[in-house]
Amino acid sequence: MKGRNAKKELYKQKNISKLYPEYYLIKVKNFNDIAKDNLDEWIYFLKNEEIKDEFNAKGIKEAKEKLDIMKLPLDKQIAYERYVEDLMYQNSLINSNYGAGKIEGIKEGIEKGIQKGKIEGKIEGEKLAKIEIAKKLLKQNIDLNIIESSTGLSIEEIKSLN
């Protein structure tokens, strides 16, 4: 009893049976081939090596796919495995090329954005310089037409500087 109490204390469980899995023995040969629930569908599969289309137990569709492949002749199984590997390889190429293309596109977009920003900044800087010149000329009471022709600003823009 000492060993059992030590395990209870070690695993902090009152019922040591909760630590161990439960096992059920199913005599497949005694199964009557009538699938009433999900467990019956799996038992039917184990007994008959067949999965009916109407079965819908969790995971049974995947088992049917594997079973169908396993029933193929060996040369067809090998061909199928090569086909699946080829699909995975193609998918990998597409994904890696997509990623590389995406990175390249982002870099190109950043470069274009920087270039556009430089151009817009230059234009904005030139406009600010023209406005400063126009303000100085206005302080000196220079004719608006002369300021217009000197700076390229419109008469309305020049008047709004006052």
C-alpha positions in Angstrom: 0.0 0.0 0.0 3.0 2.3 0.6 3.8 2.4 -3.2 0.2 3.3 -4.0 0.1 6.2 -1.5 3.4 7.5 -2.8 2.0 7.6 -6.4 -1.1 9.4 -5.1 1.1 12.0 -3.5 3.5 12.2 -6.4 0.9 12.7 -9.1 -1.5 14.6 -6.8 -4.4 12.3 -7.7 -6.8 10.6 -5.2 -7.7 7.9 -7.7 -4.5 6.5 -9.3 -6.7 4.9 -12.0 -7.2 8.3 -13.6 -3.5 8.3 -14.6 -3.8 5.2 -16.8 -5.8 4.9 -20.0 -8.8 2.6 -20.3 -8.6 -0.2 -22.8 -11.5 -1.9 -24.4 -11.3 -5.2 -26.2 -13.6 -5.5 -29.2 -14.2 -8.9 -30.8 -14.5 -7.8 -34.4 -15.5 -11.2 -35.6 -18.6 -11.1 -33.4 -19.7 -7.8 -35.0 -22.9 -8.2 -37.0 -22.0 -5.7 -39.8 -24.7 -3.3 -38.9 -23.3 0.2 -38.3 -25.6 2.1 -36.0 -23.1 4.7 -34.8 -19.6 6.1 -35.4 -17.9 3.3 -33.4 -19.8 0.7 -35.4 -18.5 2.3 -38.6 -14.9 1.9 -37.5 -15.5 -1.7 -36.4 -17.1 -2.4 -39.8 -14.0 -1.0 -41.4 -11.7 -3.1 -39.2 -13.6 -6.3 -39.9 -14.3 -5.9 -43.6 -11.5 -3.6 -44.8 -14.2 -1.5 -46.5 -15.7 1.9 -45.8 -19.1 2.6 -47.1 -19.8 6.0 -48.7 -22.5 6.8 -46.2 -20.2 6.5 -43.2 -19.4 9.8 -41.5 -17.5 9.0 -38.4 -14.7 11.5 -37.5 -11.6 10.7 -39.6 -13.2 7.9 -41.6 -13.2 9.8 -44.9 -9.4 10.2 -44.6 -9.1 6.5 -43.8 -11.1 5.7 -46.9 -8.7 7.7 -49.1 -5.7 5.8 -47.6 -7.5 2.5 -48.0 -8.3 3.2 -51.6 -4.6 4.0 -52.3 -3.5 0.8 -50.4 -5.8 -1.3 -52.5 -4.1 -0.2 -55.7 -1.5 -2.4 -57.3 2.1 -1.6 -56.2 3.1 0.2 -59.4 0.0 2.4 -59.2 0.7 3.2 -55.6 4.2 4.3 -56.5 2.9 6.3 -59.4 0.4 8.0 -57.1 3.0 8.8 -54.4 5.2 10.4 -57.1 2.2 12.4 -58.4 1.5 13.7 -54.8 5.2 14.5 -54.3 5.3 16.3 -57.6 2.2 18.3 -56.6 3.9 19.3 -53.3 7.1 20.3 -55.1 5.1 22.4 -57.6 3.2 24.0 -54.7 6.5 24.7 -52.9 7.9 26.4 -56.1 4.8 28.5 -56.5 4.8 29.6 -52.8 8.5 30.4 -52.8 8.3 32.3 -56.1 5.2 34.1 -54.9 7.1 35.1 -51.7 10.1 36.3 -53.8 7.9 38.2 -56.2 6.1 39.8 -53.3 9.3 40.9 -51.7 10.6 42.2 -55.1 7.3 44.1 -55.6 7.5 45.7 -52.1 11.0 46.9 -52.8 10.0 48.3 -56.2 7.0 50.0 -54.6 9.2 51.6 -51.9 11.7 52.8 -54.5 8.9 54.4 -56.6 7.4 55.9 -53.4 10.8 57.4 -52.5 11.3 58.7 -56.0 7.8 60.2 -56.1 8.4 61.8 -52.6 11.6 63.4 -53.9 9.8 64.8 -56.9 6.9 66.1 -54.9 9.2 67.5 -52.2 11.3 69.3 -54.9 8.1 70.7 -56.4 6.8 71.8 -53.0 10.2 73.3 -52.1 10.3 75.3 -55.4 6.7 76.5 -54.7 7.7 77.6 -51.2 10.7 79.4 -52.6 8.5 81.3 -55.2 6.1 82.2 -52.4 9.0 83.7 -50.3 10.2 85.6 -53.3 6.7 86.9 -54.0 6.3 88.0 -50.4 9.6 90.0 -50.5 8.6 91.6 -53.8 5.2 92.5 -52.4 6.9 94.3 -49.5 8.8 96.3 -52.0 5.5 97.3 -53.7 6.5 95.6 -57.0 3.7 95.4 -59.6 1.6 92.1 -59.4 2.2 91.4 -63.1 6.0 91.6 -62.6 5.7 89.3 -59.6 3.5 86.9 -61.6 6.0 86.7 -64.5 9.0 86.4 -62.1 7.6 83.6 -59.9 5.1 81.8 -62.1 2.5 82.2 -59.3 -1.0 83.4 -60.4 -2.3 86.8 -59.5 -4.8 85.2 -57.1 -2.0 83.3 -55.3 0.0 86.4 -55.0 -3.0 88.4 -53.6 -3.6 85.7 -51.1 -0.1 86.2 -49.6 -1.1 89.6 -48.2 
